[in-house]
C-alpha cells in the first residue's frame, strides 16, 4: 500500500473523527525520543471503547499515532513499531511518506490482510494492552528511537489517551486528538485507597478501614473480583472473619480531571492456631550451596514450637484457591522442635520426596501453606527478586529481601 504526501496532508486535516485512549499518570518518565529523531510517537489509545472506528473494519480498535516533527517531508518506509523493545513486529510499507508536522494513525488491531487484502488505512500485526506493554518506534535501520511504557500510564477508564506534550513527556488526555495536535488539558489518576490493616495472617477477626484522599468515593469487593464504580460503596469499616478474604478497592476523587485510581488489593487470612510458618523462599537458586536437584529453588518452613510437628496432610501451593493446590507434603514428614525444613520448588510433583508440583518465579509469585484441615495458615505474595536474593520472614506478616540462609536463622 502506498501512502503519499498528499494523502497524509489530507489525513491531517480531515481525519478528525479518529480518536484514542490510553494509560494512567506516569510512575516514571518515558524516555525522550533519541536526539535528532524526526518521527516520534505522538499519541496512543490502548482502550478504545467508543471513541472512533477504523475505516476498514468499522471497529473500535486501539491505535498509535506518530508525528513528523521535522520541517521537511519524511519517508518512513521500513520504519517499525512493536509492543516490545526487543524486536520490530510491524514495518511501515514501502513509499510511506509523511508531510512536515503531519500526523499518521496506525491501527493496533492484529489485522488479517488475507481476509482484507486492500486496506485503506495502516494496521499492525499486533494488539496493545494498557497494563504491561510498551509501544516502541524503530527507524529503518532497526534502531529504537522512541518508546512509551503503557504500564506507567495505566488507568481503569477507557477512551483516555496517552498524549505527548511539548516537553516530550506523556500525560493522560481526556480528549483524544488523532490526526491533529494534542489537547494540552490533561487528567490525573486519583490516589489509591489505603487500608488500616496490612495484608497477612491473623489469629482473630478484625475490621479494616479504607481511606482515600481529597474526599474520594471508595468502592470495594470481597470476593476477589475487580472493583469498579458498580461495586459496593465504602461507608463503614469492613469485618474480616473468614479464613481467606481478598479485599480489592478503588477510589474516585471529586472533579472532572480526576480518573478512577489504580486498584489496591490485599488478602487477609484468619488462621487457626498453628506452629509451622513459611520462613524463607529462594526463587533464583544460582549462587548458594543449596544446589541439589539441578539448582532448584526452595521454600523453607520453620517450626515455632518446642516440640516436633508431623506434617501429614499439609500442603504447599502457589495458589490461594484450594482446588488449584494439589501438592501434599508426603506422609511421615516431621519438622523438629524449633527446626527448619527445606522443600524444593521444582515442579517434580513427588509423592515421596519434598519436591512440589510448581516452581517459583523470580518475577513474582505466591507461596501458600495449608494445614491438614485445608485451612490457609500462612502465605506470602511477592514481587520481583534479583539474582541471589531470598525473601525471609522478619516477624509476623513481614518478609524482607536478604541473603539466603537455608536451615539457619534468617539474616537481617
N, C-alpha and C positions, 0 to 999 in steps of 0.2 A: 504494500500500500504506500502511495506517495503522499507526503504532507508538504505542501508548498508554502512559501512565504505568504502568499495572498490568502490561503486557507487559514493559516494561523492568525493573521491580522483580522480576518473576518470573524474567527472564533473569539478573539479577544473582545470584540465589540458586541457580538450577538449572543454568545452562549451565556446569557445572564440567568437562564433557568437552571444552570448547573450549580449545585452547592455541595456542602460537605459536613463532616463531623469528625470528632477526634477524642483526645485523651484528657487527662486532668492536669492540674498545675504541677510544674516540674519539680521533682525532688533534687535533681542535679541538672546543671545546664547542658543542653545539647551542644556537641562540638560545632564551632562555626565552620562554614564552608572552607575548603582548602584555599589559601591565598591565591588569587589570580583566577579562580573558577568563574566562568561566565554563566554557567547554568546552576541553579540552586533548587532545592525543594522549597516550595512556597506555602503549600497548604496540604493537609491530609484530612480525609474524612474516613474514620475507621468504624463508624457505627451509623450507617445511613439508613434510617428507617422511613423517612418521609420527605427528605429534602429535595432530591432531584433524581430523575431516572436517566439511564444511558440510552442513546438514540438507536441502538441496535436491538436490544432485548426488552427495553421498556421496564427495567427492573431498578429498584433502589440499591444499586451496587455501591460499594465503597470506592474511593478514588484517591489518587495522588495528583497534585498539581505541581508542575515545575515552571520556573520563570527564567527567561534570558535577561540577566541583569546588565548586559553589556550594551554598548551604543551601536552595535552592528548586528546584522542578521547572523544567526549561528546555525551551522549544520551539525546536528546531533546524531547523525547516522552512527550506529554502533555503540552509542552510549547505553548504559544499562541500569536497571532497577532490580531490587531484591528485597526480601523480608529478612535477610541476614547479611552480616558484613563479610561473610566468608566467601561468597561467590555471587556472580551475576546470574539471575534466573531468567531475566527477560531483557531483550535488546530492542532499542528503537529501530524501526525499519530503515532501509536504505533511502536516501534522499529526504530524510525528515529534517525540515528546517523550521526555525522559529524566529520571528522578527525581533528586532531590538525592543527590549522592555516587555515583550508579549508573554502570555501565559499559555500553557498547554496542559490539558486534562488527560489523565490516563486512568482507565477503569481497572481497579484491582479486583477482578472477578473470576480468575481462572477460566478465561474464555476458551471455548472449544471451536477452533477455526474449521474443524472438519464439518461440524454441523452448521457453521455460519462462515462460509469461505470469503465473503466480501463485506467485512465490517466497514462502517463509515467513521468509526472512532478507534482510538487506541485501547487495547485490552491486554492486561498482563496474563501470564500463565500461573499466577499465584494470587491468593487472597491475603488480606491483612487482618490481624487481630489487635484489639485495643489493649490487651493485658500484658503480653510478654514478648513482643517482637520489636524489630527496628525496621524502618524504611531507609534504604541505603541507595544512593545515587553514585554511579561509576562513570568515568569518562570512557572514550573509545579505546583507550589502552588498558582498561581494566583497573585503573586506579580509583580508590574511594575518594570522592570529592565532597560528599555531604551525607549526613546521617541524622535521623530523628529517632529517639528511643521512645516508643509508644508507651512502655510501662511507666515512664516518668511523667506521662501526661494522661493518666488513666482517669476516667470518670464513669460513674454508673449511668449517666444520662446519654441519650442518643442525640444525633443531629447537632453536635457541638464540634466545631473543627479545631484542629491544631494549626495555628497560623503563624507564619514568620513575620517578625517585626523588623523595624529599620536597623536594630542593633544585632540582627542575626539570631536572636533568641526566639523561642516559640512559646506562645501562650494559648490558652483556650479562648475561642471566639464564639460568641453566642449566635452570630450571624455569619454563616459560611459565605464565601465570595469566590466561587470558581470562575475562572476566566477573567478576573479583574483584580484590582488592588485589594489587599486585605483590609478588613474593618479594624480600626485601631481600638475599638471598645472591646475589652477582654473581660472574662469572668474568672472567678476563683472557686476552688473547691472548699466546701465547709470543713471545719475541723472535725477530725474523727472523734467519736464518743470515747469517754474514759469510764472504766469500771472500778468500783471501790474495792473489789476483791480480786486479787491476781489469780490467773489460771493455776490449777493444781489439784492436789488430793487433800481432802479434809475429812475429819473424823465425825463431824456433826453438821447438821443442816444450818444454813445461814441465809441471809438476804443480801442481795447486791444492789447497789445504787448506780445508776447510769447518769453521767453528766456530759454536757457539751457546751461549747462557747456561744456567746452572743445570742442568747435566747433561742437557741435552735430547737426545732421539733425533733424528737427522737423516736425511732421505730425499731422493733426488735422481733426476733424469732427465738424459739427454744427447741425446735425440732431438727436443727441442722440445715434448714433451708435458708437461702439467701434472704436478707432483709430488704424490703422495698417500702415505698410510701403507702403500700396497701397492707403492710404488716401491722401487728399490734402497736399502738402508740404508747410510749412510756409515760406513765403517770406517777407511779409509786414504786418503792423497792420491790424487787422480784425474789420470791422464795426459791431457793435451790435445795432440793431434798431428795433427788434421785441419785442412783449410783453414777450415772453419767448424764450431764446436761451440756449441750453445746449452745452457747448464747451468742447470737450474731446481731449487730446493731449498726444503724446508720443515723446520720444527723443532717438536718437541712436548716441552715441559718436563714434569718429573715433577709429579704432583699432580692431584687431581680438579677443581680450579678453574682449571686451565690448558688453554686451547684450542690447536689447531694454529696455528702462525704464519701470517702472510701469506707469500706466495711471493716468493722472491728469484730474479731471472733475469738472467743475463749472457750475452753472446755473445763468444766468443774466435775470432780468425782467425789462423791461421798462414799468412803470406803469402810468396810467392816474392819475390826481390829486385825492387824497383820504385823508380822515381824520382818518379812523379806521385802526389800526395795530394789529398784533399779539404781545402781550405784555409779556406773560409768558405761560409756559406749565409745567405740572406736570405728569410724566409718571409712578410714583410708589407711589400711594397715600395710605401710610400705617401709617403715623405719623403726619398728620396735622389735624386741626379742620374741614377741608373741606371733610368730610367723609359721605356725603349723597349718596344715591343710592349704597350702599354696597362698600364704599371706592373707588368709581370710579375715574379715572384720569380726568384731566380737562385742558382746554385751556382758557386763559384769553385774551379778546380783550380790547383795550383801544381807546377811542375817543380823539384825539389830539385837536379837535376843541372846541370853546367856546359855541357851540350850539349843541343840540341833533341831532343824526343821526338815521334815520329809516333804518333798515337793510333788508327790503323786497327784496327778490331775491338774497341776498348774500348767498354764500355757503362756507362751510369748507370741507376740504378733506385731505387725506394723500397721494394724488397723484397730480402731475402736469399735468396729462392728463385729459382734461375736460370730456372725455367720461367715466372716472372712478370716477367722482366726483358727487355723487348722493344726498348728504345731503344738503338740502336748509334750511337756518335759517327760522323758522316759520314767516309768515307774521305778522306784528304788533310789532315785536321785535324792541325796541328802546334802544339805548345806550346814556346815558345822556351826557351833556357837560362835557368834561374832566373826563368822567366816565369810569367805568370798567364793564365788562360783563363776567361771568363765563359760559362756555359751557362744558357739561360733555361728555367725550370721552368714551362711554360705549357700543357702538355697538347696541344701542337700536333702532336707526333709527326712532325716533319720529317725527311726522309732527306737533305736538302741543307743545312739550317741548323742551328744549335746551339739547338734547341728540342725539349725532351723530350716523352715521351708521358705525363707525370704532372705534378701540381702539388705544391707544398709546403703543409702546413697549419701555421698559427701556433699550433695547439693541441697539436702533437707529431707527429712522423713519423720516417722513416728516410731516409737517403741512402747508397747503396751504389755503390762503384766496382769494376767488373770489368776485368781485363786481357784481352788478345786470346786467352788460353787459357781464358777463363771462370772464372778464379780471382778470388775477392774479394781485393782488395789494400788497400782502405780502406773504412770505413763510419762513420756516426755515427747513433745513436738519440738523439732529443732530445725534451724536453718543451715546455711552452707558452712562447711568446715574446711579449713586449709589443711594441706598435707601435713601430717604429723600431729594434728590437734585431736584430743579427745574431748568429750563432754563429761564432766564429773560432778557428782552431787555435792553441794556445799550447804547443807541444811534443807529443811522441808521446801519443796517446790522451787528450788534454786539450783540450776545447773550452770556451770561456767566452763569456758574453753580452757584446757590445761594440757600439760604434758602427760601422756598416758602412764598409768600406774597399775597395771593388771595385778590382781591378787595382793595389792598393798593399799595402805591408807592413801586417799586421794591427795594430790598436790594442790596447793592453794593458788 
